[in-house]
Amino acid sequence: MHVNFCDGWTPNPECPPAHRLFPQHKWLLGGGAGRATGIRSEITIGQTSYSGVTEGGVKHSIAYSFYKTQIGADILYNQYTHNNLYVYPALEEAKKDNIANTPYLISSEYFTKDSGNYYANAASGSDLPFVKIAMLALASLRPEVKKALTDSQFLMPTLQMLFRHAHRSVGSETDYLASAAHDNTSRAHYLSNGLPQPNYNSEKLARLANELALSDVPPLVKLKIVSENFTDSEKLFNTPGALARTVLASAASYRTIKISAEDSIDLNGNKSNHLYEWRVLKGGGKVKIIKDANNPSTVTIEFTSGSNIERLEVRVFVKKADGKYYSVPGIISVYVRS
């Protein structure tokens, strides 16, 4: 790993000892591991500035390599629900749709300077801003809230919800449900008058985290497949918080899947008295949500793919009936491939 958590950090991998926020740490400048595949018992905010897999000479992100298999997606979900959150550079997936999307990691991009000009960089260094805001959010939680979240599966889902509420696109609940903060790539900055500005409001994030009461914590989304006509070869992965399918674009494909979110639980283990907001976030006219009139936790989703290479996506947000926040979304995605 060669992104140093360093006061006055620059892209230079050598951080002077006097500037290291953790002076006892020995920087690992070579020979480090790539993606994290295990679960650390302590609360972990991690990053690795590596690529995932290379296909056809193209370096894909670590997120992409995880999303390609059920085993990879299971690793991410287990980390996410056991207090581990990792940040990986978006690489090729910053330029186009990833094959899937989950809230289990952060796929990073930021603006950096080269030869006097700022440009979007989705590689090394883009992960550091997100490590910083994650640590800020952790430090801002009240001790009793942090402990309760840590002792359950809710710490990282709650942090992800707070991050997204701190995105500059979010000023209301309506904004949150449609925010770009839920995209498969997270950009730390945007350009204004030629200069990078933070996409995330650190002051707002610290305030939201510090004001969070246990009663404010939204439910943890748990998805369940009722029925579908996707074939086994079209299934990328099934996890409680996200599932992904892939279909060929060579011929128009029509697929349906019936999904229930009724197993979503709040911090007390309750599954009842929840509100469900189902949204088409990618795909427009190619995706249709048919709601169950008798059960708002269940919908049938119709996907119609065409000739475009793209990801179609539906998200479900869950909220306690008397709750303050909607959850991080559960995600159902279909990648239309060549």
Backbone hydrogen bonds in HBPLUS format (Angstrom, degrees):
<---DONOR---> <-ACCEPTOR-->    atom                        ^
c    i                          cat <-CA-CA->   ^        H-A-AA   ^      H-
h    n   atom  resd res      DA  || num        DHA   H-A  angle D-A-AA Bond
n    s   type  num  typ     dist DA aas  dist angle  dist       angle   num
A0009-TRP N   A0006-CYS O   3.09 MM   3  4.94 123.2  2.43 138.1 126.6     1
A0007-ASP N   A0019-HIS O   2.83 MM  12  5.12 151.5  1.91 170.4 160.7     2
A0019-HIS N   A0016-PRO O   2.81 MM   3  5.47 156.1  1.87 125.1 132.8     3
A0020-ARG N   A0017-PRO O   3.27 MM   3  5.31 161.3  2.30 104.6 110.2     4
A0025-HIS N   A0022-PHE O   2.83 MM   3  5.63 165.9  1.85 131.0 135.9     5
A0044-THR N   A0083-ASN O   2.94 MM  39  6.34 167.3  1.96 160.2 162.5     6
A0085-LEU N   A0044-THR O   2.89 MM  41  6.22 160.0  1.93 157.5 163.6     7
A0046-GLY N   A0085-LEU O   2.90 MM  39  6.28 162.8  1.93 150.6 156.4     8
A0087-VAL N   A0046-GLY O   2.80 MM  41  6.20 145.9  1.91 139.8 149.8     9
A0052-GLY N   A0060-HIS O   2.71 MM   8  5.46 166.6  1.73 149.4 150.0    10
A0060-HIS N   A0053-VAL O   2.80 MM   7  5.37 165.1  1.82 161.9 165.2    11
A0055-GLU N   A0058-VAL O   2.94 MM   3  5.24 148.7  2.04 147.5 148.3    12
A0058-VAL N   A0055-GLU O   3.02 MM   3  5.24 163.0  2.05 111.1 116.3    13
A0065-SER N   A0061-SER O   3.20 MM   4  6.59 155.2  2.27 143.5 149.6    14
A0066-PHE N   A0062-ILE O   2.99 MM   4  6.30 150.8  2.08 151.8 159.3    15
A0067-TYR N   A0063-ALA O   2.97 MM   4  6.19 159.0  2.01 153.5 159.4    16
A0069-THR N   A0066-PHE O   3.47 MM   3  6.33 171.6  2.48 121.4 123.1    17
A0073-ALA N   A0069-THR O   3.14 MM   4  6.41 162.9  2.18 146.6 150.7    18
A0074-ASP N   A0070-GLN O   2.91 MM   4  6.10 155.4  1.97 151.2 158.1    19
A0075-ILE N   A0071-ILE O   3.07 MM   4  6.33 152.8  2.14 147.2 153.9    20
A0076-LEU N   A0072-GLY O   3.18 MM   4  6.52 161.6  2.21 149.4 153.3    21
A0077-TYR N   A0073-ALA O   2.99 MM   4  6.25 161.7  2.02 151.5 156.3    22
A0078-ASN N   A0074-ASP O   2.97 MM   4  6.12 161.8  2.01 150.9 155.6    23
A0079-GLN N   A0075-ILE O   3.00 MM   4  6.26 155.4  2.06 151.0 157.7    24
A0080-TYR N   A0076-LEU O   2.93 MM   4  6.07 168.0  1.94 153.0 156.6    25
A0081-THR N   A0077-TYR O   3.01 MM   4  6.18 149.6  2.10 147.4 154.2    26
A0082-HIS N   A0079-GLN O   3.05 MM   3  5.07 160.0  2.09 106.1 111.9    27
A0084-ASN N   A0079-GLN O   2.93 MM   5  4.82 156.1  1.99 152.6 146.2    28
A0106-ILE N   A0086-TYR O   3.07 MM  20  6.45 155.4  2.13 155.1 159.4    29
A0088-TYR N   A0106-ILE O   2.90 MM  18  6.33 160.5  1.94 166.7 172.9    30
A0108-SER N   A0088-TYR O   2.84 MM  20  5.98 154.3  1.91 139.4 147.7    31
A0090-ALA N   A0108-SER O   2.90 MM  18  5.12 157.8  1.95 149.2 142.1    32
A0093-GLU N   A0090-ALA O   3.09 MM   3  5.41 132.6  2.32 146.2 136.3    33
A0091-LEU N   A0122-ALA O   2.83 MM  31  4.89 166.7  1.85 136.7 136.9    34
A0094-ALA N   A0091-LEU O   3.01 MM   3  5.77 168.6  2.02 124.9 128.3    35
A0095-LYS N   A0092-GLU O   3.06 MM   3  5.72 157.6  2.11 117.2 123.5    36
A0186-SER N   A0107-SER O   2.68 MM  79  5.78 171.8  1.68 169.0 172.0    37
A0109-GLU N   A0186-SER O   2.89 MM  77  6.07 121.2  2.25 159.1 157.4    38
A0188-ALA N   A0109-GLU O   2.72 MM  79  6.17 159.7  1.76 158.7 160.7    39
A0110-TYR N   A0121-ASN O   2.91 MM  11  5.40 161.8  1.94 145.5 150.9    40
A0121-ASN N   A0110-TYR O   2.65 MM  11  5.40 174.8  1.66 177.3 175.8    41
A0112-THR N   A0119-TYR O   2.99 MM   7  5.66 161.2  2.02 158.0 158.5    42
A0119-TYR N   A0112-THR O   2.83 MM   7  5.66 156.3  1.89 161.1 168.0    43
A0114-ASP N   A0117-ASN O   2.72 MM   3  5.36 161.4  1.76 154.4 159.6    44
A0117-ASN N   A0114-ASP O   3.04 MM   3  5.36 167.6  2.06 116.8 118.9    45
A0126-SER N   A0123-ALA O   3.09 MM   3  5.96 164.9  2.12 146.1 150.9    46
A0128-LEU N   A0125-GLY O   3.33 MM   3  5.72 144.0  2.47 107.2 115.2    47
A0130-PHE N   A0127-ASP O   3.13 MM   3  5.64 128.7  2.41 111.8 124.1    48
A0131-VAL N   A0127-ASP O   3.19 MM   4  6.53 146.4  2.30 149.2 159.2    49
A0131-VAL N   A0128-LEU O   3.06 MM   3  5.05 122.0  2.41  98.8 113.9    50
A0132-LYS N   A0128-LEU O   3.03 MM   4  6.30 159.4  2.08 158.6 163.8    51
A0133-ILE N   A0129-PRO O   3.07 MM   4  6.40 159.0  2.12 143.6 148.4    52
A0134-ALA N   A0130-PHE O   2.98 MM   4  5.99 149.6  2.08 138.3 146.9    53
A0135-MET N   A0131-VAL O   3.05 MM   4  6.25 158.3  2.10 146.5 151.8    54
A0136-LEU N   A0132-LYS O   2.91 MM   4  6.16 148.8  2.01 144.5 154.2    55
A0137-ALA N   A0133-ILE O   2.92 MM   4  6.10 159.3  1.97 144.6 149.0    56
A0138-LEU N   A0134-ALA O   2.99 MM   4  6.25 162.3  2.02 148.9 153.7    57
A0139-ALA N   A0135-MET O   2.93 MM   4  6.05 161.8  1.97 145.5 150.5    58
A0140-SER N   A0136-LEU O   3.06 MM   4  6.18 130.1  2.31 139.2 152.1    59
A0140-SER N   A0137-ALA O   3.13 MM   3  5.09 133.8  2.35  94.6 107.4    60
A0141-LEU N   A0138-LEU O   3.37 MM   3  5.58 150.6  2.46 103.0 110.7    61
A0145-VAL N   A0142-ARG O   3.02 MM   3  5.26 120.9  2.38 105.0 120.3    62
A0146-LYS N   A0142-ARG O   2.84 MM   4  6.05 169.2  1.85 168.3 171.8    63
A0147-LYS N   A0143-PRO O   2.97 MM   4  6.12 158.7  2.02 146.9 152.5    64
A0148-ALA N   A0144-GLU O   3.15 MM   4  6.23 161.0  2.19 137.2 142.2    65
A0149-LEU N   A0145-VAL O   2.96 MM   4  6.17 160.0  2.00 154.3 159.7    66
A0150-THR N   A0146-LYS O   2.88 MM   4  5.97 154.1  1.94 145.8 153.6    67
A0151-ASP N   A0147-LYS O   2.89 MM   4  6.04 151.0  1.97 149.6 156.8    68
A0152-SER N   A0149-LEU O   3.25 MM   3  5.25 154.3  2.31  98.7 106.3    69
A0158-THR N   A0154-PHE O   2.97 MM   4  5.85 152.0  2.05 143.8 151.2    70
A0159-LEU N   A0155-LEU O   2.91 MM   4  6.22 155.8  1.97 150.7 158.2    71
A0160-GLN N   A0156-MET O   2.89 MM   4  6.04 163.7  1.92 152.5 156.6    72
A0161-MET N   A0157-PRO O   3.07 MM   4  6.28 150.1  2.16 138.3 146.2    73
A0162-LEU N   A0158-THR O   2.95 MM   4  6.26 158.4  2.00 150.0 155.6    74
A0163-PHE N   A0159-LEU O   2.83 MM   4  6.10 163.7  1.86 159.0 163.0    75
A0164-ARG N   A0160-GLN O   3.14 MM   4  6.28 165.3  2.17 146.2 149.6    76
A0165-HIS N   A0161-MET O   3.05 MM   4  6.32 146.2  2.17 145.3 154.6    77
A0166-ALA N   A0162-LEU O   3.08 MM   4  6.31 132.3  2.31 142.8 155.4    78
A0166-ALA N   A0163-PHE O   2.98 MM   3  5.17 134.2  2.20  98.6 112.0    79
A0167-HIS N   A0164-ARG O   3.24 MM   3  5.17 161.7  2.28  99.5 104.8    80
A0201-ASN N   A0166-ALA O   2.87 MM  35  5.32 170.1  1.88 151.0 151.1    81
A0170-VAL N   A0167-HIS O   3.01 MM   3  5.69 169.5  2.02 125.3 128.8    82
A0168-ARG N   A0199-ASN O   2.73 MM  31  5.45 150.2  1.82 167.5 168.2    83
A0176-TYR N   A0172-SER O   3.03 MM   4  6.36 154.4  2.10 146.1 153.0    84
A0177-LEU N   A0173-GLU O   3.17 MM   4  6.47 153.4  2.24 150.4 155.6    85
A0178-ALA N   A0175-ASP O   3.07 MM   3  5.38 145.3  2.20 105.7 116.0    86
A0179-SER N   A0176-TYR O   3.34 MM   3  5.01 167.5  2.36 100.7 104.4    87
A0182-HIS N   A0179-SER O   3.30 MM   3  6.06 171.0  2.31 116.1 117.9    88
A0183-ASP N   A0180-ALA O   3.06 MM   3  5.46 168.5  2.08 117.3 119.8    89
A0199-ASN N   A0188-ALA O   2.80 MM  11  5.37 175.9  1.80 135.6 135.0    90
A0190-TYR N   A0197-GLN O   2.87 MM   7  5.38 148.7  1.97 148.6 159.0    91
A0197-GLN N   A0190-TYR O   2.70 MM   7  5.38 155.7  1.76 160.5 169.3    92
A0192-SER N   A0195-LEU O   2.80 MM   3  5.27 161.3  1.83 145.4 150.0    93
A0195-LEU N   A0192-SER O   3.03 MM   3  5.27 164.5  2.06 110.6 115.6    94
A0205-LEU N   A0201-ASN O   2.90 MM   4  6.17 159.0  1.94 154.0 160.8    95
A0206-ALA N   A0202-SER O   2.95 MM   4  6.14 165.4  1.97 152.0 154.7    96
A0207-ARG N   A0203-GLU O   3.07 MM   4  6.25 156.9  2.13 143.8 150.4    97
A0208-LEU N   A0204-LYS O   2.85 MM   4  6.05 168.2  1.87 157.2 160.2    98
A0209-ALA N   A0205-LEU O   2.95 MM   4  6.08 163.3  1.98 152.2 156.9    99
A0210-ASN N   A0206-ALA O   2.98 MM   4  6.05 158.3  2.02 143.7 149.9   100
A0211-GLU N   A0207-ARG O   2.91 MM   4  6.02 148.1  2.01 149.6 157.8   101
A0212-LEU N   A0209-ALA O   3.35 MM   3  5.25 149.2  2.45  95.5 104.3   102
A0216-ASP N   A0213-ALA O   2.84 MM   3  5.19 149.2  1.93 109.4 119.5   103
A0217-VAL N   A0214-LEU O   3.28 MM   3  5.50 154.7  2.35 105.0 111.9   104
A0220-LEU N   A0265-ILE O   2.70 MM  45  5.42 159.9  1.74 163.5 163.5   105
A0265-ILE N   A0220-LEU O   3.14 MM  45  5.42 140.2  2.31 146.6 147.3   106
A0223-LEU N   A0240-PRO O   2.65 MM  17  4.91 157.7  1.70 134.0 141.7   107
A0224-LYS N   A0260-SER O   2.77 MM  36  5.09 137.8  1.95 152.3 161.5   108
A0260-SER N   A0224-LYS O   2.81 MM  36  5.09 163.7  1.84 154.8 159.9   109
A0226-VAL N   A0258-LYS O   2.83 MM  32  5.30 167.1  1.85 150.3 152.5   110
A0258-LYS N   A0227-SER O   2.76 MM  31  5.18 172.0  1.76 151.7 154.3   111
A0229-ASN N   A0256-THR O   3.12 MM  27  5.92 149.7  2.22 163.9 162.2   112
A0234-GLU N   A0231-THR O   3.00 MM   3  5.25 149.3  2.10 106.2 115.8   113
A0235-LYS N   A0232-ASP O   3.25 MM   3  5.45 167.1  2.26 109.4 112.9   114
A0246-THR N   A0234-GLU O   2.77 MM  12  5.01 150.0  1.86 141.4 149.1   115
A0236-LEU N   A0244-ALA O   2.99 MM   8  5.31 155.1  2.05 133.3 137.7   116
A0237-PHE N   A0244-ALA O   3.32 MM   7  5.42 160.8  2.36 132.6 135.7   117
A0244-ALA N   A0237-PHE O   2.97 MM   7  5.42 161.2  2.00 149.4 153.5   118
A0239-THR N   A0242-ALA O   2.95 MM   3  5.33 133.2  2.17 142.7 156.9   119
A0331-ILE N   A0241-GLY O   3.16 MM  90  6.59 152.0  2.24 133.5 138.9   120
A0243-LEU N   A0331-ILE O   2.88 MM  88  6.37 154.9  1.94 163.4 171.8   121
A0333-SER N   A0243-LEU O   3.11 MM  90  6.53 162.9  2.14 153.1 158.1   122
A0245-ARG N   A0333-SER O   2.87 MM  88  6.25 147.8  1.98 145.4 156.1   123
A0335-TYR N   A0245-ARG O   2.77 MM  90  6.23 163.1  1.80 146.3 147.0   124
A0247-VAL N   A0335-TYR O   2.96 MM  88  6.36 150.2  2.05 145.3 153.4   125
A0337-ARG N   A0247-VAL O   2.87 MM  90  6.17 163.1  1.90 163.4 168.0   126
A0249-ALA N   A0337-ARG O   2.75 MM  88  5.57 141.2  1.90 177.4 168.1   127
A0305-SER N   A0253-SER O   2.95 MM  52  5.26 156.9  2.01 149.2 155.1   128
A0255-ARG N   A0303-PHE O   2.93 MM  48  5.22 165.6  1.96 153.5 158.3   129
A0303-PHE N   A0255-ARG O   2.78 MM  48  5.22 173.6  1.78 162.8 164.8   130
A0257-ILE N   A0301-ILE O   2.98 MM  44  5.36 146.5  2.10 143.9 154.3   131
A0301-ILE N   A0257-ILE O   2.81 MM  44  5.36 170.7  1.81 152.1 154.4   132
A0259-ILE N   A0299-VAL O   2.86 MM  40  5.60 153.1  1.94 164.5 172.8   133
A0299-VAL N   A0259-ILE O   2.99 MM  40  5.60 156.5  2.05 157.9 164.7   134
A0261-ALA N   A0297-SER O   2.80 MM  36  5.15 153.5  1.87 141.7 150.8   135
A0264-SER N   A0261-ALA O   3.13 MM   3  5.72 164.8  2.15 119.6 122.4   136
A0266-ASP N   A0270-ASN O   2.94 MM   4  5.39 145.4  2.06 140.4 151.4   137
A0269-GLY N   A0266-ASP O   2.86 MM   3  5.24 164.0  1.89 118.7 122.6   138
A0321-ALA N   A0273-ASN O   3.04 MM  48  5.74 152.8  2.12 160.3 152.0   139
A0275-LEU N   A0319-LYS O   2.64 MM  44  5.07 169.0  1.65 161.1 165.2   140
A0319-LYS N   A0275-LEU O   2.96 MM  44  5.07 156.1  2.02 143.2 147.7   141
A0277-GLU N   A0317-PHE O   2.87 MM  40  5.07 162.7  1.90 152.9 157.3   142
A0317-PHE N   A0277-GLU O   2.90 MM  40  5.07 160.8  1.93 141.0 146.1   143
A0279-ARG N   A0315-ARG O   2.82 MM  36  5.32 162.2  1.85 161.1 166.6   144
A0315-ARG N   A0279-ARG O   2.85 MM  36  5.32 161.5  1.89 155.6 161.6   145
A0281-LEU N   A0313-GLU O   2.96 MM  32  5.62 148.9  2.06 140.4 149.7   146
A0282-LYS N   A0313-GLU O   3.26 MM  31  4.80 157.8  2.31 136.1 131.8   147
A0313-GLU N   A0282-LYS O   2.86 MM  31  4.80 169.2  1.87 129.2 130.5   148
A0286-LYS N   A0283-GLY O   2.91 MM   3  5.32 167.7  1.93 136.8 137.1   149
A0287-VAL N   A0284-GLY O   3.28 MM   3  6.01 166.8  2.30 123.3 124.8   150
A0304-THR N   A0286-LYS O   2.84 MM  18  4.95 156.5  1.90 149.9 153.2   151
A0288-LYS N   A0302-GLU O   2.96 MM  14  5.09 154.1  2.03 145.1 151.7   152
A0302-GLU N   A0288-LYS O   2.86 MM  14  5.09 165.2  1.88 152.0 156.9   153
A0290-ILE N   A0300-THR O   2.75 MM  10  5.07 167.3  1.77 161.3 164.5   154
A0300-THR N   A0290-ILE O   2.90 MM  10  5.07 163.6  1.92 146.1 151.3   155
A0292-ASP N   A0298-THR O   3.30 MM   6  5.92 146.4  2.43 163.4 155.6   156
A0295-ASN N   A0292-ASP O   3.14 MM   3  5.23 149.7  2.24 103.8 112.7   157
A0298-THR N   A0295-ASN O   3.07 MM   3  5.78 170.4  2.08 126.0 128.5   158
A0310-GLU N   A0336-VAL O   3.25 MM  26  5.28 134.1  2.48 125.5 138.2   159
A0336-VAL N   A0310-GLU O   2.70 MM  26  5.28 168.6  1.71 178.7 174.7   160
A0312-LEU N   A0334-VAL O   2.75 MM  22  5.07 168.0  1.77 154.5 153.9   161
A0334-VAL N   A0312-LEU O   2.84 MM  22  5.07 157.5  1.89 145.8 151.6   162
A0314-VAL N   A0332-ILE O   2.88 MM  18  5.22 165.1  1.90 155.9 161.0   163
A0332-ILE N   A0314-VAL O   2.85 MM  18  5.22 172.2  1.85 164.5 165.2   164
A0316-VAL N   A0330-GLY O   2.87 MM  14  5.13 155.8  1.92 143.7 151.4   165
A0330-GLY N   A0316-VAL O   2.83 MM  14  5.13 162.8  1.86 151.0 152.8   166
A0327-SER N   A0318-VAL O   2.85 MM   9  5.30 143.5  1.99 135.8 147.3   167
A0323-GLY N   A0320-LYS O   2.77 MM   3  4.47 164.2  1.80 110.9 112.3   168
